[in-house]
Every structure is written in structure tokens, then in C-alpha cells.
């Protein structure tokens, strides 16, 4: 099992990446949607881990 702090770090990194990318790409671009989907997956993973503890 991945420790929560590792997922929290990945979430923060992905948020930063998404915010930076949004300054350079259209918000409906494939790249932004891909990053958003990746962030959603991390958040769901985090939520599931918190619910199981």
C-alpha cells in the first residue's frame, strides 16, 4: 500500500503541473484534459485509501 503522504505529494505536483499548463494551453485541449483526468485518478485513489483506514 502506498503511504498517504506519497499520494498527497503526487496530488500537489499534478495540481501545479495542471495550473502551469493552463497558462499555455486551452482549457479544453487534450493535454489539459489528460492532466485533469490524471489528477482525478489520484484524488479518487486518495479518497479510497482514506475511506479504508
NUVEXFI-82893 format. One line per 2 residues: number of its first residue (from 1); their letters; for each residue x, y, z of C-alpha. Coordinates in steps of 0.001 Angstrom, whole numbers. Each point is the difference from the previous one (the first is absolute). Layout:
NUM> a> X Y Z ~ ...
This chain:
1> xx> 0 0 0 ~ 1265 3480 -874
3> xx> 291 2351 2992 ~ -2460 2900 -23
5> xx> 2778 2592 47 ~ 1334 -1347 -3309
7> xx> -3387 350 -1664 ~ -409 3463 1547
9> xx> 3325 1020 -1562 ~ -1038 -1398 -3387
11> xx> -3303 1894 237 ~ 1786 3257 790
13> xx> 2482 -540 -2849 ~ -2784 -788 -2468
15> xx> -1962 3093 1097 ~ 3042 2173 -586
17> xx> 581 -1594 -3398 ~ -3635 529 -964
19> xx> 23 3629 1162 ~ 3179 747 -1932
21> xx> -1279 -1739 -3112 ~ -3248 1966 154
23> xx> 2039 3162 -587 ~ 1220 -1369 -3336
25> xx> -2790 -2233 -1323 ~ -3686 392 -628
27> xx> -1967 -1430 2923 ~ -1766 -2454 -2305
29> xx> 3186 -1196 -1682 ~ 800 -3698 50
31> xx> 3076 662 2121 ~ -1910 1862 2723
33> xx> -2742 -2612 8 ~ 2614 -2743 363
35> xx> 1611 1743 2978 ~ -3406 610 1551
37> xx> -868 -3671 -380 ~ 3298 -997 1626
39> xx> -723 2332 2922 ~ -3496 -1474 349
41> xx> 1471 -3496 163 ~ 2441 1051 2728
43> xx> -2776 1678 1982 ~ -2212 -3085 -292
45> xx> 2882 -2193 1136 ~ 608 2261 2973
47> xx> -3698 14 889 ~ -180 -3791 -191
49> xx> 3047 -383 2240 ~ -1419 2419 2562
51> xx> -3342 -1823 -2 ~ 1689 -3354 595
53> x> 1934 1260 3054
